[in-house]
Amino acid sequence: MSFLTDEERQSLRINKMILHVVGGDEPFQAQSEMTSIDHPDFFLARLMDAAAAGVHEFDRGSLVKRMLESIAAGTTMFEGTSQEVSRHFGTYHGSTSRDGAFFIFELLTHEADVRIFALVKYDYRQAIERVDQGGTSALRQIIQAFIADRKAIQKSCFVRTRGGVAENSVSARDRMASAPDITDYFRRFLDVVRNRSDAELNRTLNEALREVFADCKDELPGEDVPGALAKAKDMLRNRQTIDDQAVLEAVFVAAGRPQDEKVKAKLEKATGRRLRTRKLEGLEYKPDPTILRKSNRKRLKTAEGVMIEYPGELENGSVKRVDGPDGGLTITVTTHQKLLADELLPEKFRSSS
């Protein structure tokens, strides 16, 4: 699933919020927690868009993890500790990085003991005269800039705490890095490491696609699940990056580009569900041609109890299937080597019940 569960998305609400200006030559200026939150629905929508499935986890000794846990456990106050987290972020924010606004949100869900913290760096384009305008006015202008430009989130991190203890899995995204990696300074600030490689993501995607086409077999040309899977993987293999939209496009193409809105809705729902279940939703990553080129293994079982399992790429080569006129099937397996196994299996006794 994505970082947020379906139940969390439905119940998510902003409890507390603070933001600081980061970057530039001026020293860090601690700001107060915002007592009123304008446009909460807008902020929640942007946060849910950013909360991709996690491919990182906290390393041991992460200072950010400890500080967020102290807020969730109630041992420190949100305002003071968030100021320190923001100050800590500022020490890693180099002079080559864009100025921006660093938000920290404390989010509540339907579970009383759960706190979700969202850390977001936002690039604003409007000039902020921090000294002349005064803190409140400047921060208000940042918020207006945030509302005006929905695509300007540069970095985001989501951390879930339960009973005051942070889960190890972290959702971290960085527009300035090659997804799903994050820039070095953001990684060092969070003190996180990758826990799923691109190869693992590609293998998981293969399983998600197989499940989508199995779910929607009736909507495929000739009900051909293996053919649809091969076509979708072939399309994704040649892309620069894979994301949710690329996967959905590949599913539609593999399904014969259906025009019926009900069929398209069914395919879209199945794709979204399987990406969430496989923790791929919201991610962007590079295709692995080797993994996406490889066919899935196939298993056949006849009415007579004969079972055959073989790599899918051998079909129409070493393994040939010919439909019979009476609805039967002739399967021919050709090998140029000695059999690796030719033995009797133990008898499987049926239960006497």
N, C-alpha and C positions, 0 to 999 in steps of 0.2 A: 504494500500500500504506500501512498505518499507519506510524508512525515506526519501529517494530520490525518486522523481517522475520520470516517464519515460522521460519527457522533460528535467528534470535536469540531468539525466544520459547522455543524448545525447549532452548536451551543457556544461557540467561541465568542468571547467578549473582552474588551479592553478594560483592565482594572486600573493600571497605572501607566504613565508615560513620561519620558523625559528626553530632551534632545540637546546636543551641544554642537557648536560649530567646530569643525576640525580642519587642520591645514593652515597655511599662511604663516606669517612671521610673528604674529601676536602670541603671547603666552596663553595657556589654557585658562578659560574662564568658566568656573563651575556655575551651572544653572539650576534653578529650582525645579522640582517636579511640577508638571503642569496640572493645575487644579481643575481645569475644564478641558475637555477633548472635543474639538469641533470635528464634524464629519466622520464620526466613528465607523459608519458603514463603508465609507470610501477606504479608510485605512485598513479595515478588516479584509476587504476585497483584495487590496494590494498585497497584504501579508499572506493570504491564502494562495495567491498566485505564485508567490515566491517560495512557499514551503514545499520544496521538492523532496523526494525520497532521499535519504541520507546515504552517502558513500564514505563518510568520515566518522571517526570516533575519537573521543578525548584520549590523549596520552596521559600517562600517570603524572601527577603533579601540576595539572593545568590550573593556573591561577584564576582564569575566568570561570571555570567550573566551580571552584571553591567559593568564589564571591557570589555567584548566582545561587548556589546551595544555601548560603547564609541568609540571603533574602527570603528564599522559599521557606526555610526553617524558622524564620522570624527572629533569628539571633542578631541580625542587623537590619537597618531601615532601608527601604527601597531608594530613597533620594540620595543618601550619603554613599551607599555602596555603588549605585549606578554612576554617580559622579566619578568614583574611583575607577570603575570599569571603563568609562569614557576617557579618563585621563590616561589609563593604561593603553587604550587604543591609540591615543594621540602620540604616544612615545614610539609606536611602530609606523606611524603614518609619515612616510618620507616626504621630502620637499618636492619630489617629482610627481607625487599623487595629487589628484585634484582636490581643491577645497570642497567641503560639503557639510552635510548635517548628519550627525550620528545619533540615531534613535535607539532607545531601549524601551520595549513594551513588556509589561507583565500581563499575561493573558489568562483568563479563567475559562474553565470548561464545565461540562456537566458533572465531572468528578471533583468532589470537594477538596481532595488532597493533592490535586494536580495543578501545577503552575507551569505555563509554557512561556519562556522568555524569547523574545525576538530582538535581535541586534541587527540594525539596518543602517548602512551608509548610503546616503542619498546625494547625488550630484545636483546642486541647484545652479541655475544659470543667472539668476538675478543678483545684482550687486547687493551686498549686505554691509551697510555702514554700522558696524557693530558698536563702535564707541559713541558716535554722534546720535544714533537712533536710540540707544539704550537696549538692554536685553530683551524686554517684552516685545517691543516693536519689531526688532530684528527677527526674533523667533517666529513671530506671527507671519512675517514675510516669507520665511523659509517654508512654513506650512502651506501658504498660498502657492509657492513655487512647486511644492510636492503635489498639490492637487492639479496644477496646470500641466504637469509632465508625468504621465503615468509610467513611462518606461525608463525613468532615470535612477532606478535602484541599482547601485553599483555592486554592493556586497550585502549579503544577508546570512544570518545564522539563527537557527532555531534549536532550543534546548528544552527538553521536557524534564521536569522534576516531579517526583512522586513521594509524598511524605517528607519533603525537604531534601531528597537525594536525587541527583541528576542522573538520568539514563546516559549510558556511554555513547549511544548513537547520536550523531549531530547532522542536521541538515545545513550545509554550507554551500553557498553559491557565490561566484565572483565573475562579474562581467568582463573584468580585465585579464582573465586567465583563459586558457584553453579548457573548456568544460569537459568533464566535471571537476577538474583540478581547480585550486584556488591559488592566488598569488602568495609568494613566499612570506610577505610580511603579515598577511591575514592568517596564514597557517600558524606562524609563530605566535601571533597575538592570541589565537584561540588555543594553541597547543594541541592540534589534532593531527591525525594520520589517516591516509586512505585505508579503508577496510574492504573495498571491492574494486578489483581491477577492471579495466575496459574489457578484458577477455571474459571475466565473470559476468559482466553486464550483457555481453553479446550472447553468452550461453543461456542466461536467464531470459533474454528476449526471445531466443529460439523456442523455449518452452512456452512462453506467453503466447506467441503466435500460434503454436500448435494447439493450444487450448482454445484460442479464439475461433479457429477454423473448425475445431471439433464441436464447439458450442453452436456454430452457425452452419453446420454441414448442409442443411436443407437449402441454404441460400447460395451455395457455390455451384458453378457450372459443372454438371455431371456429378455433383456431390463429391468432388475429388479433393479431399483434404490434403493428401501429399502434394498434388499438383499446385494447389493454392499456396501451400507453405513454401514450396520451392520458388514460386514466382515472387512472393513477397520478400523472401530473403535475397533473391537476385536483385530486386529493386533497391533494397536497403544497402546492399553490399557496395553499391556504386555511388553512394552519397558521401558528402564531405563529413557530415555529422548526422546522428540519429537523435530525434526528439519525438515527443508525443504526436505532433502533426505529421512527421515523416512516417511514423508507424501506421497511423490511420490512413494516410494516402496509399501506402503499400497494401493494406488490407482491402481497400476499395478496388484497387487495380486487380489484385489477385481474385477478387470476387466478381470480376467481369464488369466493373464500373456500373453498378446497379443504379437505375433511375427512380425506382420505387422508394418513396420517402420512408416507408415503414421498414424496408429492408436496410436502408442506410442507417436508420436510427438503431436498429438491432445490432448491426455491425459496430457502430460507434459505441454503444453501451457495452457490448462484450469486450471491445478493445480497452476501453477505460477501466472496466472492472479487472481485467487480467493484468494490466499495467500496475494498478494499485496493489493487487494481491502479490505481485512479484516484486514490489518496491522499486518500480521503474518510473513511476509517474513524475513528470516535471523534470526529468534528467535529460541531459544532453551529453553525448559521448561519441567517440569515433567508432565506425564499423570495423570489425575484424574479418577481413575477407576469408581467412582460413576457416573460421568457425561458421560463418554464414554460407560458405560454399558447401560445407559438409551436409549430407542428407541424414535425416533421422533414420534410426533403425526401424524396420517394419516387422510385424508379427502377423502371421496368418494361422487360422485355425479352421479345419474342415469339420463337417458334420460327423466324420468318422473318427474324430479325436486326434488327427494329425496336426502337429504344430510345427511351423517353420518360422525362424527369425533370421533376418539378414540385414546388412547395411543397405539403406535406400538407394545408394548410388550404384549398386550392383543390378538393380532392376533394368530389364531390357539388355543386359549384358550376360553375366554369369547366371542370373536368375531370369527366366522368361515365363510369362503368364499368358496363356491363350484361352479365351473364353470359348466354351463348347456350345454347340447348337441347342442343347437341351438345358442350358442354364448352368451347366457344370463348369469346371475350370481345370486346365492342365497346367501343372507347374513343373518346369524343368530346371534343375540345378546342375550346372556344369563346372567341374573342378579339374585342374590339371595336376593336382597334388594328391598325396594320400590323405585319407580322412584323419582328422585329428582326434576324433572320438567316434566310436562305434560300439556301444555297450548297452547292456540291459540296465534299466533303472529299477530301483526298489519298488515293489508293489505298494500301491497306496490303498490301505484298507479303509472302507467306509465305516462311518459310525453306526453302531448297532441300534441307535435310538431311532 
